[in-house]
Amino acid sequence: MCVAGPSPTVQKLDRVIDVKNSIEAVVFDLDGVIIDTEEVWEEVRRGYVAEHGREFLPDSQDRMMGMSTGEWSAHLADEVGVPRTAEEVAADVLGRMAGRYREDLPLIPGSVETVRALAARYRLALASSSARILIDQVLATAGLTDVFEVTLSTEEVPRGKPAPDVYLTAVAKLGLTPGVCAAVEDSSNGLRSAAAAGLTVVAVPHGVYPPAEDALAGAHLVVKAITEVTPEKISSL
């Protein structure tokens, strides 16, 4: 008896079916995504630099967005010319930022609700350029410490954003691969970092510090506000 093989139609379908990885985890940036601190960072660092008789370089603000603590403090000390060591610059500026957070934490409207809605469906991690002391304070004040399985600062990896280190490490700590993780970012360096790490990138451009076009082009989804990052939107990626 002759047994017929798969029909041409079935064979064709076998060739064209694209197996898509489902998103299992979402990795959030902090500054510019959950809290609106880019202007606070700029104000504090500009004021600090001015007190020491120096001025920002034309590209200092753009370059420092996404840098680790060691990187931006070295920039202010070595390139801007603040007459303090990088370690002293970091301690001075972080102390001022912590004070500002204690006075008034600038949460982005809807960010806490968005994070909790996604936590009900996905595993969450945080990959931030902020120092560990600021990450912990923000999450405690916002009541979000319990929702993130992994929190990571770029000061805890070899290189800050736009290098992929912080995202690759966060994903590894979740025990996952980049292909099943989405990243939520706002800045040029953050978007580049997540894309370089191989995550599915969701861009929430900052209104005052919009990302560069080349960085935005690497995003799989662009939304106008963090509240648009819903479980349904993530599941569709």
N, C-alpha and C positions, 0 to 999 in steps of 0.2 A: 504494500500500500504506500502510495506516495503522500508525504506530509508537506503541505504547502508552507513555504517560508513567509516571513512578514511581508505584507503588501507594500508596494512602492510608497503608498501614502504614509504608512507607519514608519518606514525607513526614513523618509524625508523629515517627518516630525522628530525622529530621534536625533537627526543632525542639527535641527534648527532650535530645539528647546534650549533656552539659556537658563542655567541654574543660578538663581540669584541668592546671595547670602542675606539672611534676615538679620536685621539689627538686633543685637542682644544687650548693648550697653550704650549709654550716652555720656560723653566726657565734656564737661563744661569748663569754659574759661571763667574767670571771676570778675576782674575789672572790665567794665564796659558791657558785661553780659548780665551779671547778677547785681553788681553795685556800680553806680555811675561815678567813678573816681578818677577818670583820666584828667579832668580839669583840676581836681584836687591835687593830684600828683604834680601836674605842671605848676600850679600855683605855689605849692610847698617847695618844689625844687628850684623854681625861678627865684623865689624869695631868699632861699638859702644861698644860692649862687651870688645874688646881688649883695647880700650881707658881707660876702667875702670879696667884693669889688670886682666880680667877674660877670660875664654875660653868656647866655646860651649861644651856642653856634647855630647857624641857620637851620641845620637839620637835627639838632639835638633832641627835640621832642619826638619826632618821628622815629629816630633811631632807638630811643630808650623804651618805646612802647614794645613790650614783649621781652626786653632784656632781663636777665636774672639780676638779683641784688648785687652780686659781685661785678657784673658787667656794667650796669649803669653807674655804680659808685666809682668804678675805675674811669669811666668816661668823664664824669664830673671832675675827678681829681687830676687825671692825666691829660685830657684833651681840652676841657673847659678851663682848667687851671686853678680850681679851688685849692688853696694851700693847706690841705689836710690829706691824710692817707685815705685810700679807698675804704679801709675798714672804719675809719672815723667818720667819713662821709656817710656811709651806710647807717651807722649807729645814730648819727644826728638826724638824718632824714626819716628813718623808720620811727624814731621816737616822736617826731612831729606828726607823722601820719597816724600813729596809734592814738595820739592825743585828739586828732580831728575825728577819728572813728568813735572815740569814747563820747565826744560831744554830740555827734549826729551822724549816724550811719546812712550814707546816701543810697539806699536800696532803689533799684530801678522798679517802677510800678509794675506789678504783676509777676516779678521774677520769682519770688518765693512760691507763689501759687503754681507757676509753671514748673518749677523744679519738683515740687511735691506731686504734681499730676504725672510727670514722667517717671518719678520714682515708684509709682503704683504699678507701672508696667515694665520698666527697664531697670537694669542695674546702672548705678551712677558712679562716676568718678569726677574729680576736679583736677585740672592741670593749669596752674596759675603761675604768673611771673611774680606775684607778690611773695614776700618773705613768709616763712612759716608762722611767725608770730602774728602777722596780720591776717593770714588765712584763718587760723584758729579763732581769732577774735571775731572776725566777720561772721563765721558760721555759728559761733556761739550766740552772738547778739541777734542774728537773724533766725535762730532756732532751726538751723539746717544741719547741725553736726551729725544727726542720726541717719540722714538720707544718703550720704556718700560712703561707699565701701572703701574708696581710695581717695586720698587727697595728696597732691604732690606740688611742691614748689620747684621752680627752675633752679633755685639755689641748691637743690638736692640731686641735680643731674649735671653732667659735664658741661652742657651748653644750653643757653636760653633760646627762646624763639627768635628767629625763624627756623633754627635747627629742630629736627623732629624728636629730640631726646625725651622731652617731658611727656609727649603723647605716647611714644613707644614704651616708656617705662610704666606709665599709668595703665596701659592696655595689658602689659605683661603682668602687672600686679593683680589685675582682674582675672588672670589666667585665660585671656582671650587673644584673638588675633585682630589686627587692625581692620580686616575686611568685614567684621561683624560689629564694628563700633562706629558711632557717629560723634562728631565734635561740633560744639556750638561756640563760635568765635565772632569777634567784632573787628579786630585790628588787622592790618596788613601782615605783620609778622606772625600773629596768631593763626591766621588763615593759611599762610605759607607753611607753618610748622605742622599743622594738622594734615594738610594735603601731602606734605613730604613724608609723613608717617604712614600714609595710606588709608586714613580714615575717610568716611563719608562726611563731607563738610557742609555744615549749615552756617550761613553768614547772617549776622544781625548787625549791619553797618551802623557805626556810631554817627550820630548826627553832626557832631562838632569835629570829629577826627575820622572822616570816612576812609575806608581802605583804598589802596591803589587798585586801578583797574586790573592789573595782571594778577594780583592776589585774589580779587573778587572772582575772576574768571575761573579759578580752581574750585569754586564752591558748587555743590550739587543742588543746593537750595538757598535762595536769598529771600529773607523776610524783612518786613519793616520794623517789627517790634518783637520782643522776647515772648510776648503772649501768643504769638502766631506759631511758636514751636510747640505743637501739640503732639500727643501720642499718635494721632492719626497721620500727621505730616511725617513723623519719623518712620512709621510703618510703611509709608508709601515710597520711601527712598530705596 
